[in-house]
Amino acid sequence: MINKLILAVLACCVTLVASAQASEEILKPVAGNKTLEVGLNLYGSTFGQLKLRKFSTETLAFRYSTSASYNYSHPTSNNYNKPTQDATSYYLSISFAPGIEKHFSGTKRLSPYLGLAIPVTINKGHFENEDVEVKGATSEYGSNRSYVGVGVDGLAGIDLYVVKNFYIGFEAGVRLNYNKYGEVEVNYKDDYKNDMTFEDSHSINFNSFTSGGLRIGFVF
């Protein structure tokens, strides 16, 4: 409901400003400007990645994006994602992605662009209950394994400058990614089960993605 209201307000802003502002004021960033934005997740109440851009020219920008998430569950918490009543677990994910964008002329308000980014991701998981401790995953079956990943993103996006120094945008892309999964140690606390170890492994993936919602930012 909140996200629908936000979208409605943004749509009204775009309509009113587009019809009322007929001046030749420059709305898009120029050389030396920076932008700071946050991704709004339309499928929930959370925010996505933060992104900082610096425009070296009117059409070329260097970008630096980051995101982080942390989920911790313990027996007394109200986290409905906890696997069992007596379990304690956590899962940490941190990513950083430097990159570059090439912007095209578009219109007075629209700035389409293509880009390239190099995402680096670190994920860490742990699980423990009265029967077992798992180092490197969030269950004794190896779910959500700890890993380090690096990839290459090809990006396409568009920014709409609603008023001077304020914009909304959308971004999509394709990603080639390499993940190196760490070893998982499953240590049982009784003598009836044998401890287990999941050896380290790796994977290469190719997929498409979107920003998951609108990007909202300002120029400074």
Steps between C-alpha positions, in 0.01 A plus 500: 500500500781741592687428177186559291452835672863597434464410131179703475668805655800468267270470197314815604830686544615401153170608341478834678862595446501396134197721426602796716873535435563629150831681563834398348658434840759222491367204697760233433840477672800679351872431536601498866154417636440199725182301556394291798211257473322217677310211347136471610377141512146500357433151635557588865580779742878468484755701305757353268848613404651845541679646199732798464586640156750765395462658154835574339312640198131547423490153343755297700456399866693278738278303740552332835213293641474303820244291686490298821255274679512317832256245637536377857266255672505365855247320723360817657477705179181571306664420168263270315780384270682311776520131407413345838389627838831426675733601216736794472616602155628796306560585137703802389533625143712798388560615144689781327498576129709771330411580141453751220200641309471655154200734476325597178318817399144376555276799572507795738387274784587146389859373520541145364832328557704184458750388759743245634556397864718253690302367802686335788288314759585341835243276674542339841270252675483314833244276673476340844239322711509251787599215268744644246726792409549590134787725398466649153127450432158557657398135530659156539406434136720782371236765428623855437867408493767759565668615180697772325380606157622729222326582175461724198172687442380647172247772586224700332302764684315827480471803730201736501578844647171604658637836615848645511731281712238228559439188291345156494633213291498135406783261416536148359791292381674168448763348729781248463594392851756272667437375856751323723316312777680436825519177695203415723564325831208312661587409860245292693488534879425136576682175428230346282568695183824546314620850423489601135693736275382648172811569294551841343373539145441759232245597237465724196161654426347720231168673559296814439372728776322826575544754776186355665319835506556873456823681570454837671788747512619858508785699346749699704 
